[in-house]
Amino acid sequence: MNACPQLDKVELFLDGELSIPDADSFQRHLDGCPQCSEELASLTSLRELLHSLPAKETVPFRTGLAGRIDWVRWRGSVSVPIRIAAVLVLGLALSLAANLYLALGASQGPAVETPAGLARLGSPLRPGEDRVHHIDVPVSEQLRILGEPVVYLYRTGSDE
Amino acid sequence: MNRQAFEKTYRDHYGQVFRYSLAATGNADWAEEVTAETFFRLLRHSAGSDRAIRKPLAWLIRVARNLVLDLHKRSNDPPEARPSGPVHTPEQTLLSSEMHRRVLQAIGELSDRQRDCITLRELGGLSYAEISEALGIGSNEVRVHLHRARRHLRKKLEKWL
């Protein structure tokens, strides 16, 4: 039996890639073409098989993703006066800390190292990596964040 | 995207992003991490912008794909050593079915391009144009890769079709 010349349209039809008039026309063709109908049935079965792969049940947001985030401040949720006040307080604190640091001597004490296991925001985990996250936000970043409505600071802990 | 819209997107698409990630990595643990990270990125994006994402699923799938690529780059396994054989994961219950293991194995046997195309299309729901854009290849090429991928999968998974 010769292959139906329209057989190559089956995948396009299944994928919704035909224009509406072409799809209508092909639908009519399918009604009278066992070869194309069989191909479509086979491709549809494959699609159903792929869709049968387990899709983990959605973890409720508030106990799942939200449970792993300390806080998220949404755009516009912080008023300008509070931001200004926060920047002033932070600036004062930094100034005091810098003076204290200079008074004690910069060479004293070991350099602060990033604790083991800290991950930068957005870095994907490697296989076997601990699922505990902590995003260390440097002061400059905190200032930037306070000055902008974009805030996403910490996520901690595992949801296990 | 406001908080409500974000939560709806999370509820609506979590399962789909996970399934895509599972097929793309062949590993349930990796899929879980990729899915979580993908939604973290959506959250970060959403918190900083009022602009709606026109096609949230396509956006999520593109992010997930980049994370999968990153994951493979960071892992020391050469590409052919990806978990394309039987899936090794503590979440055995998730993949307890022989059929699902075979599906993942068959997907793992595809070329990178074929795997990308079939997972983005069938599990990510992306159109040819979106796949073309995501992979930087032409629509015709997408069509050819999809055709070959389907031919391979149908042959390997005949028993379940």
Interface residues (C-beta under 8 A of the other chain):
Chain A: E11 L12 D15 G16 E17 S42 L43 S45 L46 R47 L49 L50 H51 S52 L53 P54 A55 K56 E57 T58 V59 F61 L65 R68 I69 V72 R73 W74 R75 G76 L121 G122 P124 L125 R126 P127 R131 E148 P149 V150 V151 Y152 R155
Chain B: N2 R3 E7 Y10 R11 Y14 G15 Q16 F18 R19 L22 A23 N27 A28 D29 W30 E32 E33 V34 T35 A36 E37 F39 F40 R41 L43 R44 S46 A47 G48 S49 D50 L67 D70 L71 R74 S75 L94 L95 M99 H100 V103 L104 I118 R121 E122 L123 S127 Y128 R143 L146 H147 R150 L153 R154 L157 W160 L161
